[in-house]
Amino acid sequence: MTDSPERIRVVPTVKAYPEASQRHGETVCVAGVRTDVGPYRWVRLWPINFRGLSFDEQFKKHEEIEIDVLPASQ
């Protein structure tokens, strides 16, 4: 397990409805296809405070993005 983020490329295919969280604020769960590895594979990105992102950081479904991620804690 590492504390440093990994930069990956993802094509989001699903963005869930925002949900309130005491720990993370208003978050959404995003699922998509990771495109920087072969073969491509599904990934889940959570928590994402989508409304808290700047306009330049917000993304649409099916738009390839680069994002820094940490692995899920066990």
C-alpha positions in Angstrom: 0.0 0.0 0.0 1.4 3.4 -0.9 0.7 6.9 0.3 1.6 8.6 -2.9 -1.1 9.1 -5.6 -0.9 7.4 -9.0 -1.9 9.3 -12.1 -4.3 7.3 -14.3 -6.4 7.9 -17.4 -10.1 7.0 -17.2 -13.1 7.3 -19.5 -16.0 7.8 -17.0 -19.2 6.0 -18.0 -21.3 6.4 -14.9 -21.7 9.3 -12.4 -24.0 8.6 -9.5 -26.4 11.1 -7.9 -24.6 13.3 -5.3 -24.8 12.0 -1.7 -24.1 13.8 1.5 -21.3 12.5 3.6 -20.1 13.9 7.0 -16.6 12.9 6.3 -16.2 13.9 2.6 -19.0 16.5 2.0 -21.3 16.0 -1.0 -19.7 13.2 -3.1 -20.4 11.2 -6.2 -19.2 7.8 -7.2 -17.8 7.5 -10.7 -17.2 4.3 -12.6 -15.3 4.1 -15.9 -12.8 2.3 -18.0 -9.1 2.7 -17.2 -7.3 3.4 -20.6 -3.7 3.7 -19.5 -3.3 -0.1 -19.0 -3.8 -3.0 -21.2 -6.1 -4.7 -21.3 -8.5 -1.9 -20.3 -10.3 -2.5 -17.0 -13.1 -1.1 -14.9 -12.4 1.3 -12.0 -14.5 2.9 -9.4 -13.6 6.5 -8.2 -14.9 7.6 -4.9 -15.3 10.0 -3.1 -15.4 12.8 -5.7 -16.7 16.2 -4.5 -17.8 17.0 -8.1 -19.5 20.3 -7.3 -16.4 21.4 -5.4 -14.2 21.0 -8.4 -13.3 24.0 -10.4 -15.0 24.5 -13.8 -11.7 23.3 -15.5 -11.6 20.1 -13.4 -15.2 19.1 -13.9 -15.7 16.4 -16.5 -18.4 14.8 -18.6 -19.2 11.2 -19.1 -17.2 9.6 -22.0 -14.6 12.3 -21.8 -11.1 10.9 -21.1 -9.6 12.4 -18.0 -6.3 12.1 -16.1 -6.7 11.9 -12.3 -4.5 11.2 -9.3 -5.8 8.3 -7.3 -5.0 6.3 -4.2 -5.9 2.7 -3.7 -8.9 1.9 -1.6 -8.0 1.4 2.1 -8.5 -2.2 3.3 
